[in-house]
Amino acid sequence: MKTEWSLSNGKAIFNFTERYYSSFDQVLDSEAFRSLIDHFLTDAEGQEYSEMFRLIKFYFPQQTREARIMAMTRLAKLLTSMNILEISQSIPEFHKAYEDRAAILRLVEEIYKYWRNLERYAVFYETTTSAGLATSSFQNAKTRFDEMLLALYREISVNVALEKPNVLRQIKAGTNVGLVCKEYVWPILEGYEKLRSIAFVKGLILETPFISYPKRNTRTGVFPELLQNPLERIGINDNHFFCFPCFVGEYLAFVYVQRDYLTHGVSLANLFQLATEEQVSGRKPDLIYVFGGDNHLEEPEEGFYHDERNDIMIGFVSHHDCYDYFGYMKKMMLTLHNVRQISKGNLPIHGAMVHIVLKNGKQANVVIMGDSGAGKSESIEAFRALAKDHISEMDIIFDDMGTFRIDPETDQVRGYGTEIGAFVRLDDLDSGYAFQELDRSIFMNPDKVNARLITPVATYDEIMEGLKVDIFVYANNYDPVEEGEKAIKIFENMEEALPTFVQGKRMAKGTTSEKGITTSYFANPFGPVQKQQETDVLIDRFFSKLFVNNVVVGTLRTQLGVADKAQDGPKLAAIDLFDLIKSLPE
């Protein structure tokens, strides 16, 4: 991003490398402020019969947009050094401002509210000569800038109201996110040249809780495999993209995000382990994802491609509002990861894995498998809620997607994670959970169905340790547990187990566009569905190992899709799992 400022798709981005604002006048004279008022007026004019628009036309009757912006800017600058009474007495064009100060204060508040409803980013581009500034002074500069914007609002509002408030709310009036970017050196392969000039995100300052409102809150369908490398034909304006390098499990991913979808790039920091410059430099990525490229078509496009010559998995979604949902970011990355794992002979598992140590000393590594909304994350949070009574230790290995590998030395099936965070559905969690995680979380559309929270739950070392699987259950969210029954059913052999796991049955819970009872091959539309023939071979091989090694394999009725059981169902399932762990042999 070479410009000093951009405002697009509800995202305001300051480029501190091009210009840093250190005074009220610099802010009010800036292109950033002019652009903000321009966008505000566009919204106001769309409601031309509103009281606010009538107020704007009365005090700023200029015929052109630019003249009106200049007049509003002039009043704002006057209000940083004079109060509304002084302005009325000395500036003829504002002679009635004192009488109408309540209306002008409403205008100030509306502009301030419009600003705070934007997602606000500060970006600094580090060079070899500015590295010291990026690592220390950028954070201080961002803090000073944020404090100055709050002070600017207070100065103007006090000079309009003619009294100081007796309650000061320390609202985040400045930037929500700070990004330190740098061009890394990595081996640009033939056909990948258009990615050369896109800067990598080296560091990130996230003001939590970070609340965003993407245009979508569900995901549709599965990602198809493309027949052509999308990089050969899509358009990428490198001035509008940021690259977030991160690890999806063991694989290094370069995620290129167009600025209109910067929310989803920033949210990666709470879900995947960001890679350092040392980990990136000189290394070819395993996965590349372009989020928001131009496909030169009116219709949206999505899919993945395996560049076999360079052994790189490539994902792509075009610039379209239908993809403005974090599920398209997370699930494509997991699809790329899973298809690559399948090609390496490992089995992707759509589920959750936890290492549990009970208070009586018994411990087990538990894997709960199931498609979106089946109750994986909810059961884990039920474990956590019941920890005081049953658990002395609980470590999350993966929350949504993991990989089974066979240890060549012990012949045991081991589980590995992909994410350090959780992308959980608030609707199905205990009402207090969101508040417990408030201070470090990212919230998406918290006022809508399928509201989501992204929060860290593990370290990268923990998810990559590789733990032996002791219990492997399928999350059944549709069958009720009758009085006197257990939530868990154990399978006696592989032949009895396979139909349940392979069919992937569940009750849709609003996380996708699906309704009612649905099925998905191996409960995993992110790789196995696209590679069923290869996955069939892996399923037979891994389930054979599970039963040979006496791993407990069964179903867990979470009741998440059963009426009035969304809260109590996972808790009952958790208690029965505790009893199962207690019964395991030493």
C-alpha positions as CSV (number, residue, x, y, z in Angstrom):
1,M,0.0,0.0,0.0
2,K,1.9,3.1,-1.3
3,T,-0.8,5.7,-0.6
4,E,-1.1,7.4,2.8
5,W,-4.7,6.4,3.3
6,S,-7.5,4.3,2.0
7,L,-11.1,3.8,2.9
8,S,-12.9,0.9,1.2
9,N,-15.5,-1.7,2.3
10,G,-15.7,-0.2,5.8
11,K,-12.0,-0.4,6.4
12,A,-9.9,2.7,7.0
13,I,-6.1,2.1,6.6
14,F,-3.4,4.7,7.5
15,N,0.0,4.2,6.0
16,F,2.3,5.6,8.7
17,T,5.3,5.1,6.4
18,E,3.9,7.6,3.9
19,R,2.5,10.0,6.5
20,Y,2.2,10.2,10.3
21,Y,-0.2,12.7,11.9
22,S,0.9,14.3,15.1
23,S,-1.4,17.3,15.5
24,F,-5.1,18.2,15.1
25,D,-4.4,20.4,12.1
26,Q,-2.5,17.6,10.3
27,V,-5.5,15.3,10.8
28,L,-8.1,17.8,9.7
29,D,-6.0,18.9,6.7
30,S,-5.4,15.4,5.6
31,E,-6.8,13.4,2.7
32,A,-7.9,10.9,5.3
33,F,-10.3,13.4,7.0
34,R,-11.6,14.7,3.6
35,S,-12.3,11.1,2.5
36,L,-14.0,10.3,5.8
37,I,-16.4,13.3,5.4
38,D,-17.0,12.4,1.8
39,H,-18.1,8.9,2.7
40,F,-20.2,10.2,5.6
41,L,-22.0,12.6,3.3
42,T,-22.6,9.8,0.8
43,D,-24.4,7.8,3.5
44,A,-26.3,10.9,4.8
45,E,-27.5,11.8,1.3
46,G,-28.9,8.3,0.9
47,Q,-31.3,9.3,3.7
48,E,-32.2,12.8,2.3
49,Y,-35.4,13.1,4.3
50,S,-33.7,12.5,7.6
51,E,-33.2,15.2,10.2
52,M,-29.4,14.8,10.0
53,F,-29.4,15.5,6.2
54,R,-31.6,18.6,6.7
55,L,-29.2,19.9,9.3
56,I,-26.2,19.3,7.0
57,K,-27.9,21.2,4.1
58,F,-28.9,24.1,6.4
59,Y,-25.4,24.7,7.8
60,F,-23.5,23.7,4.7
61,P,-25.6,24.8,1.8
62,Q,-22.7,24.6,-0.7
63,Q,-23.7,23.3,-4.1
64,T,-20.8,21.0,-4.7
65,R,-19.5,18.1,-2.6
66,E,-16.0,19.4,-2.3
67,A,-17.2,22.9,-1.2
68,R,-19.4,21.3,1.5
69,I,-16.5,19.1,2.7
70,M,-14.2,22.2,2.9
71,A,-16.8,24.1,4.9
72,M,-17.3,21.2,7.4
73,T,-13.5,20.9,7.7
74,R,-13.2,24.7,8.4
75,L,-15.8,24.4,11.2
76,A,-14.0,21.5,12.7
77,K,-10.7,23.3,12.7
78,L,-12.3,26.4,14.3
79,L,-13.7,24.2,17.0
80,T,-10.3,23.0,18.0
81,S,-9.4,26.6,19.1
82,M,-12.7,28.4,19.7
83,N,-16.0,27.4,21.4
84,I,-19.3,27.6,19.6
85,L,-20.2,31.0,21.2
86,E,-17.0,32.6,20.1
87,I,-17.5,31.2,16.6
88,S,-21.1,32.5,16.4
89,Q,-19.9,36.0,17.4
90,S,-17.0,36.3,15.1
91,I,-17.7,34.1,12.0
92,P,-20.7,35.4,10.0
93,E,-21.5,32.2,8.2
94,F,-21.9,30.5,11.6
95,H,-23.8,33.2,13.4
96,K,-26.6,30.9,14.4
97,A,-24.3,28.1,15.5
98,Y,-24.6,28.9,19.2
99,E,-28.4,28.8,19.1
100,D,-28.3,25.4,17.3
101,R,-25.4,24.0,19.3
102,A,-27.5,20.9,20.3
103,A,-28.0,20.1,16.6
104,I,-24.4,20.7,15.7
105,L,-23.4,18.4,18.6
106,R,-25.6,15.7,17.1
107,L,-23.7,16.1,13.8
108,V,-20.4,15.8,15.6
109,E,-21.6,12.7,17.4
110,E,-22.9,11.1,14.1
111,I,-19.5,11.7,12.4
112,Y,-17.7,10.3,15.4
113,K,-20.0,7.3,15.4
114,Y,-19.5,6.7,11.7
115,W,-15.7,6.7,12.2
116,R,-15.9,4.3,15.1
117,N,-18.0,1.9,13.1
118,L,-15.2,1.5,10.6
119,E,-12.5,-1.0,11.1
120,R,-9.3,1.1,11.5
121,Y,-5.8,0.0,10.7
122,A,-2.4,1.5,11.0
123,V,0.3,0.1,8.7
124,F,4.1,0.6,8.9
125,Y,6.4,-0.7,6.2
126,E,9.8,-1.7,7.6
127,T,13.0,-1.4,5.7
128,T,16.5,-2.4,6.6
129,T,17.1,1.1,7.9
130,S,13.9,1.4,9.8
131,A,13.9,-1.9,11.6
132,G,14.4,-0.3,15.0
133,L,11.5,2.0,14.5
134,A,9.2,-0.9,13.5
135,T,9.9,-3.0,16.6
136,S,9.7,-0.3,19.2
137,S,8.6,3.2,18.1
138,F,5.7,2.0,15.9
139,Q,3.7,0.8,18.9
140,N,4.4,4.1,20.7
141,A,3.5,6.1,17.6
142,K,0.3,4.2,17.2
143,T,-0.6,4.8,20.9
144,R,0.1,8.5,20.5
145,F,-2.0,8.7,17.4
146,D,-4.9,6.9,18.9
147,E,-4.8,9.1,22.0
148,M,-4.7,12.2,19.8
149,L,-7.9,11.2,17.9
150,L,-9.8,10.7,21.1
151,A,-8.5,14.1,22.3
152,L,-9.6,15.7,19.0
153,Y,-13.1,14.4,19.4
154,R,-13.3,15.6,23.0
155,E,-11.9,19.1,22.2
156,I,-14.5,19.6,19.5
157,S,-17.4,18.2,21.5
158,V,-16.6,20.2,24.6
159,N,-16.3,23.4,22.5
160,V,-19.8,22.7,21.0
161,A,-21.5,21.6,24.3
162,L,-19.7,24.4,26.3
163,E,-19.2,22.0,29.2
164,K,-17.0,19.2,30.0
165,P,-18.5,15.8,30.6
166,N,-18.4,14.4,34.2
167,V,-18.0,10.9,32.8
168,L,-15.1,10.1,30.5
169,R,-15.3,6.9,28.6
170,Q,-12.0,5.6,27.3
171,I,-13.4,4.4,24.0
172,K,-11.0,3.2,21.3
173,A,-11.3,6.1,19.0
174,G,-8.1,5.4,17.2
175,T,-6.9,2.3,15.3
176,N,-8.0,-1.2,16.1
177,V,-5.1,-2.9,14.5
178,G,-1.4,-2.1,13.8
179,L,0.5,-4.0,11.1
180,V,4.3,-4.0,10.6
181,C,5.0,-5.1,7.1
182,K,8.2,-5.9,5.2
183,E,9.2,-7.4,1.9
184,Y,10.7,-10.9,2.6
185,V,13.1,-12.7,0.4
186,W,11.7,-16.0,-0.8
187,P,12.3,-18.1,-3.9
188,I,9.9,-16.7,-6.5
189,L,9.0,-19.5,-8.8
190,E,8.2,-19.2,-12.5
191,G,4.6,-18.2,-12.8
192,Y,4.5,-16.6,-9.3
193,E,6.1,-13.3,-10.2
194,K,2.9,-11.3,-9.6
195,L,3.4,-12.0,-5.8
196,R,6.9,-10.6,-5.7
197,S,6.1,-7.1,-4.5
198,I,3.5,-7.9,-1.9
199,A,4.7,-7.1,1.6
200,F,4.5,-9.7,4.4
201,V,2.9,-8.9,7.8
202,K,5.8,-9.2,10.2
203,G,4.1,-8.1,13.4
204,L,0.6,-7.3,14.5
205,I,-0.9,-5.2,17.3
206,L,-4.4,-6.2,18.0
207,E,-6.7,-4.1,20.2
208,T,-9.0,-6.7,21.7
209,P,-11.9,-7.4,21.8
210,F,-11.9,-6.8,18.1
211,I,-15.5,-6.8,16.8
212,S,-16.2,-6.9,13.1
213,Y,-19.3,-7.2,10.9
214,P,-18.6,-9.2,7.7
215,K,-21.3,-9.2,5.1
216,R,-21.9,-12.9,5.4
217,N,-22.1,-15.2,8.4
218,T,-22.4,-18.7,6.7
219,R,-20.5,-20.6,4.1
220,T,-21.9,-22.5,1.2
221,G,-20.8,-25.8,-0.5
222,V,-17.4,-27.3,-0.9
223,F,-14.3,-26.0,-2.7
224,P,-13.8,-27.6,-6.1
225,E,-10.5,-28.6,-7.6
226,L,-9.4,-26.3,-10.4
227,L,-7.9,-27.5,-13.6
228,Q,-5.7,-24.5,-14.1
229,N,-3.4,-22.6,-11.8
230,P,-5.4,-19.5,-10.9
231,L,-2.2,-17.4,-10.6
232,E,-1.8,-17.7,-14.4
233,R,-5.0,-15.7,-15.1
234,I,-6.2,-13.6,-12.1
235,G,-5.4,-10.0,-11.5
236,I,-3.6,-8.9,-8.3
237,N,-3.0,-5.2,-7.5
238,D,0.0,-5.6,-5.2
239,N,-0.7,-2.2,-3.7
240,H,-4.0,-3.6,-2.3
241,F,-2.7,-6.9,-0.9
242,F,-1.0,-8.0,2.3
243,C,0.6,-11.4,2.9
244,F,0.1,-13.2,6.2
245,P,2.6,-16.0,6.5
246,C,1.5,-18.7,8.9
247,F,1.7,-22.4,9.7
248,V,-1.3,-24.7,9.1
249,G,-0.1,-27.6,11.0
250,E,3.4,-28.4,9.7
251,Y,2.9,-26.6,6.4
252,L,4.0,-23.0,5.7
253,A,1.2,-21.0,4.1
254,F,1.4,-17.6,2.4
255,V,-2.0,-16.0,2.6
256,Y,-2.5,-13.0,0.3
257,V,-5.4,-10.9,1.4
258,Q,-7.0,-8.0,-0.5
259,R,-7.5,-4.9,1.7
260,D,-11.3,-5.1,1.6
261,Y,-11.0,-8.4,3.4
262,L,-8.3,-7.4,5.9
263,T,-10.5,-8.5,8.8
264,H,-10.1,-12.1,7.8
265,G,-6.3,-11.7,7.4
266,V,-5.9,-10.1,10.8
267,S,-8.1,-12.8,12.3
268,L,-5.6,-15.4,11.2
269,A,-3.4,-14.3,14.1
270,N,-5.9,-15.8,16.6
271,L,-6.2,-19.0,14.7
272,F,-2.9,-20.0,13.2
273,Q,0.7,-19.6,14.2
274,L,2.2,-16.6,12.3
275,A,5.6,-17.3,10.8
276,T,8.6,-15.2,11.5
277,E,10.9,-13.6,8.9
278,E,13.5,-16.2,9.6
279,Q,11.0,-19.0,9.0
280,V,10.0,-17.5,5.7
281,S,13.2,-16.2,4.2
282,G,14.6,-18.4,1.5
283,R,11.8,-21.0,1.9
284,K,9.2,-22.1,-0.7
285,P,5.7,-22.2,0.8
286,D,3.7,-25.4,1.0
287,L,0.4,-23.6,0.6
288,I,-0.6,-20.3,-1.1
289,Y,-4.0,-18.7,-0.8
290,V,-5.1,-15.6,-2.7
291,F,-8.2,-14.1,-1.0
292,G,-9.9,-11.5,-3.1
293,G,-8.1,-11.6,-6.4
294,D,-9.7,-10.4,-9.7
295,N,-11.0,-13.2,-11.8
296,H,-12.1,-10.8,-14.6
297,L,-15.6,-12.2,-14.4
298,E,-18.9,-11.0,-13.0
299,E,-19.5,-14.3,-11.3
300,P,-17.7,-15.3,-8.1
301,E,-15.1,-18.0,-8.2
302,E,-13.4,-20.3,-5.7
303,G,-11.3,-23.4,-5.7
304,F,-7.9,-25.0,-5.2
305,Y,-5.2,-26.3,-7.5
306,H,-2.2,-28.6,-6.9
307,D,0.9,-27.3,-8.6
308,E,2.5,-30.7,-8.8
309,R,5.6,-29.4,-10.6
310,N,6.5,-27.1,-7.6
311,D,4.6,-29.2,-5.0
312,I,2.4,-26.2,-3.9
313,M,-1.3,-26.3,-3.0
314,I,-3.0,-23.1,-4.2
315,G,-6.3,-21.7,-3.1
316,F,-8.3,-18.9,-4.6
317,V,-11.5,-16.9,-4.0
318,S,-12.4,-13.9,-6.1
319,H,-13.2,-10.4,-4.9
320,H,-16.9,-10.8,-4.1
321,D,-19.2,-10.0,-1.2
322,C,-20.3,-13.6,-1.0
323,Y,-16.9,-14.5,0.4
324,D,-16.9,-11.9,3.1
325,Y,-17.0,-14.5,5.9
326,F,-14.1,-16.0,7.9
327,G,-15.3,-19.5,7.1
328,Y,-14.0,-19.1,3.6
329,M,-10.6,-18.1,4.9
330,K,-10.3,-20.9,7.5
331,K,-11.9,-23.8,5.5
332,M,-10.0,-23.2,2.3
333,M,-6.7,-23.2,4.2
334,L,-7.7,-26.5,5.9
335,T,-8.7,-27.9,2.5
336,L,-5.3,-27.1,1.1
337,H,-3.7,-28.6,4.2
338,N,-5.8,-31.8,4.1
339,V,-5.4,-32.5,0.4
340,R,-1.6,-32.2,0.9
341,Q,-1.8,-34.5,3.9
342,I,-3.8,-37.1,1.9
343,S,-1.1,-37.0,-0.8
344,K,1.5,-37.8,1.9
345,G,-0.5,-40.8,3.3
346,N,-1.9,-39.1,6.4
347,L,-5.6,-39.0,7.4
348,P,-7.3,-35.6,8.0
349,I,-9.8,-35.6,10.8
350,H,-12.6,-33.0,11.1
351,G,-12.9,-32.9,14.8
352,A,-11.4,-31.9,18.1
353,M,-8.7,-33.6,20.2
354,V,-8.0,-33.0,23.9
355,H,-5.5,-34.4,26.4
356,I,-7.5,-34.9,29.6
357,V,-6.1,-35.7,33.1
358,L,-8.8,-36.5,35.7
359,K,-8.5,-35.6,39.3
360,N,-8.1,-39.3,40.1
361,G,-5.0,-39.5,37.9
362,K,-6.5,-41.2,34.9
363,Q,-5.7,-39.6,31.6
364,A,-6.6,-40.0,28.0
365,N,-6.2,-38.4,24.6
366,V,-9.8,-38.0,23.2
367,V,-10.7,-37.3,19.6
368,I,-14.3,-36.2,18.7
369,M,-15.0,-36.3,15.0
370,G,-17.9,-34.5,13.2
371,D,-18.8,-31.9,10.6
372,S,-19.7,-28.3,11.3
373,G,-22.2,-27.9,14.1
374,A,-21.9,-31.5,15.3
375,G,-20.8,-30.5,18.8
376,K,-17.0,-30.8,18.8
377,S,-16.0,-27.4,20.1
378,E,-19.1,-27.3,22.3
379,S,-18.2,-30.6,24.0
380,I,-14.7,-29.3,24.6
381,E,-16.1,-26.2,26.3
382,A,-18.4,-28.4,28.3
383,F,-15.2,-30.2,29.5
384,R,-13.8,-26.9,30.5
385,A,-17.0,-25.8,32.3
386,L,-16.9,-29.1,34.3
387,A,-13.2,-28.9,35.0
388,K,-13.6,-28.0,38.7
389,D,-15.4,-31.2,39.5
390,H,-13.6,-33.7,37.3
391,I,-10.4,-32.4,35.6
392,S,-7.0,-31.5,36.9
393,E,-5.5,-30.8,33.4
394,M,-6.9,-30.3,29.9
395,D,-4.8,-29.4,26.8
396,I,-6.4,-28.8,23.4
397,I,-4.5,-30.5,20.5
398,F,-6.9,-29.4,17.8
399,D,-10.3,-27.7,18.0
400,D,-11.6,-28.3,14.5
401,M,-9.2,-30.1,12.2
402,G,-6.3,-32.4,12.8
403,T,-4.3,-35.2,11.2
404,F,-3.8,-38.8,12.1
405,R,-0.4,-40.3,11.4
406,I,1.0,-43.7,12.1
407,D,4.1,-43.6,14.2
408,P,6.7,-45.8,12.4
409,E,8.4,-46.8,15.6
410,T,5.4,-47.8,17.8
411,D,2.8,-48.4,15.0
412,Q,0.4,-46.3,17.1
413,V,-2.0,-43.7,15.6
414,R,-1.1,-40.2,16.7
415,G,-3.0,-37.0,16.4
416,Y,-1.6,-33.6,15.3
417,G,-3.3,-30.2,15.2
418,T,-3.5,-27.5,12.6
419,E,-4.6,-24.4,14.6
420,I,-3.6,-22.7,17.8
421,G,-7.0,-21.1,18.1
422,A,-10.8,-21.9,18.0
423,F,-13.4,-20.5,15.6
424,V,-16.4,-21.2,17.8
425,R,-20.2,-20.6,17.4
426,L,-21.4,-18.4,20.3
427,D,-25.0,-19.5,20.0
428,D,-24.1,-23.0,21.4
429,L,-21.7,-22.0,24.2
430,D,-22.4,-21.3,27.8
431,S,-23.5,-17.6,28.0
432,G,-20.6,-16.7,30.3
433,Y,-17.9,-18.2,28.0
434,A,-17.8,-15.2,25.6
435,F,-17.2,-12.8,28.5
436,Q,-14.5,-15.0,30.0
437,E,-12.6,-14.8,26.6
438,L,-13.5,-11.2,25.9
439,D,-10.1,-9.7,26.6
440,R,-8.2,-11.5,23.8
441,S,-10.9,-12.5,21.3
442,I,-12.1,-11.5,17.9
443,F,-15.9,-11.4,17.5
444,M,-17.7,-11.6,14.2
445,N,-21.4,-10.5,13.8
446,P,-22.1,-11.0,17.5
447,D,-25.7,-9.8,17.0
448,K,-26.6,-12.5,14.4
449,V,-27.3,-16.2,14.1
450,N,-24.1,-18.1,13.8
451,A,-22.2,-15.4,15.7
452,R,-18.5,-16.4,16.0
453,L,-15.6,-15.9,18.3
454,I,-12.0,-16.5,17.4
455,T,-9.7,-17.0,20.4
456,P,-6.3,-18.7,21.1
457,V,-6.5,-22.1,22.9
458,A,-3.1,-23.7,22.5
459,T,0.6,-23.2,21.6
460,Y,2.1,-24.3,18.4
461,D,4.4,-26.7,20.2
462,E,1.4,-28.4,21.9
463,I,-0.5,-29.0,18.7
464,M,2.5,-30.4,16.9
465,E,3.7,-32.7,19.7
466,G,1.7,-35.7,18.3
467,L,-0.2,-37.7,21.0
468,K,-1.4,-41.3,20.9
469,V,-5.1,-41.6,20.3
470,D,-6.9,-43.4,23.2
471,I,-10.6,-42.7,22.5
472,F,-12.0,-41.9,19.0
473,V,-15.8,-41.0,18.9
474,Y,-18.1,-39.7,16.2
475,A,-20.2,-36.7,17.3
476,N,-23.9,-37.6,16.8
477,N,-25.8,-34.3,17.3
478,Y,-29.2,-35.5,16.1
479,D,-30.2,-38.5,18.3
480,P,-31.6,-37.8,21.8
481,V,-30.3,-39.6,24.9
482,E,-33.2,-41.2,26.6
483,E,-33.5,-41.3,30.4
484,G,-31.2,-44.1,31.8
485,E,-29.1,-44.2,28.6
486,K,-25.4,-43.3,28.2
487,A,-24.4,-40.7,25.6
488,I,-21.6,-43.0,24.4
489,K,-21.9,-46.2,22.3
490,I,-18.8,-48.3,21.7
491,F,-18.2,-50.2,18.5
492,E,-17.0,-53.8,18.7
493,N,-15.1,-53.9,15.4
494,M,-14.0,-51.9,12.3
495,E,-16.9,-53.1,10.2
496,E,-19.5,-51.8,12.7
497,A,-17.7,-48.5,13.0
498,L,-17.0,-47.5,9.4
499,P,-20.6,-46.8,8.2
500,T,-21.1,-44.2,11.0
501,F,-17.8,-42.4,10.4
502,V,-17.9,-42.6,6.6
503,Q,-21.5,-41.5,6.2
504,G,-20.8,-38.3,8.2
505,K,-24.4,-37.7,9.3
506,R,-25.4,-34.6,11.3
507,M,-28.2,-32.1,11.9
508,A,-27.3,-28.8,10.3
509,K,-27.0,-26.0,12.8
510,G,-26.8,-22.9,10.7
511,T,-23.0,-22.8,10.3
512,T,-23.5,-23.4,6.5
513,S,-26.5,-22.9,4.2
514,E,-27.6,-26.5,4.8
515,K,-30.8,-27.4,6.6
516,G,-32.0,-30.5,8.5
517,I,-30.3,-33.9,8.5
518,T,-27.3,-33.9,6.1
519,T,-24.5,-36.2,5.2
520,S,-20.9,-35.5,4.2
521,Y,-18.3,-38.1,3.3
522,F,-16.2,-38.8,6.4
523,A,-17.7,-35.7,7.9
524,N,-15.1,-33.7,6.1
525,P,-15.9,-31.6,3.0
526,F,-12.4,-30.1,3.2
527,G,-10.2,-32.5,1.3
528,P,-11.6,-36.0,1.8
529,V,-14.7,-35.2,-0.2
530,Q,-12.6,-34.0,-3.1
531,K,-10.2,-37.0,-2.8
532,Q,-12.6,-39.9,-1.9
533,Q,-10.7,-42.6,-3.7
534,E,-7.4,-41.8,-1.9
535,T,-9.2,-41.3,1.4
536,D,-11.0,-44.6,1.2
537,V,-7.6,-46.4,1.3
538,L,-6.4,-44.3,4.2
539,I,-9.6,-44.9,6.2
540,D,-9.2,-48.7,6.0
541,R,-5.6,-48.5,6.9
542,F,-6.0,-46.2,10.0
543,F,-9.2,-47.8,11.4
544,S,-7.4,-51.2,11.2
545,K,-4.6,-49.7,13.3
546,L,-7.0,-48.2,15.8
547,F,-8.7,-51.6,16.5
548,V,-5.5,-53.6,16.5
549,N,-4.2,-51.2,19.1
550,N,-7.3,-51.4,21.2
551,V,-8.3,-47.8,20.8
552,V,-11.9,-47.1,22.0
553,V,-14.0,-46.3,19.0
554,G,-17.6,-45.2,19.2
555,T,-20.3,-42.5,18.9
556,L,-20.9,-39.6,21.3
557,R,-24.5,-38.2,21.3
558,T,-23.9,-34.4,21.9
559,Q,-27.6,-33.6,21.2
560,L,-26.6,-30.2,19.8
561,G,-29.2,-30.5,17.1
562,V,-31.9,-31.8,19.4
563,A,-34.6,-29.2,20.5
564,D,-33.8,-27.6,23.9
565,K,-30.6,-29.7,24.4
566,A,-28.0,-27.4,22.8
567,Q,-26.7,-26.4,26.3
568,D,-27.2,-29.6,28.4
569,G,-26.4,-32.1,25.6
570,P,-22.7,-31.5,25.4
571,K,-22.5,-31.4,29.2
572,L,-24.1,-34.8,29.5
573,A,-21.7,-36.1,26.8
574,A,-18.8,-34.7,28.7
575,I,-19.8,-36.4,31.9
576,D,-20.1,-39.8,30.2
577,L,-16.7,-39.3,28.6
578,F,-15.2,-38.7,32.0
579,D,-16.8,-42.0,33.2
580,L,-15.3,-43.8,30.1
581,I,-11.8,-42.4,30.8
582,K,-12.1,-43.7,34.4
583,S,-12.8,-47.1,33.1
584,L,-9.8,-47.3,30.8
585,P,-7.1,-49.8,31.8
586,E,-3.9,-48.5,33.3
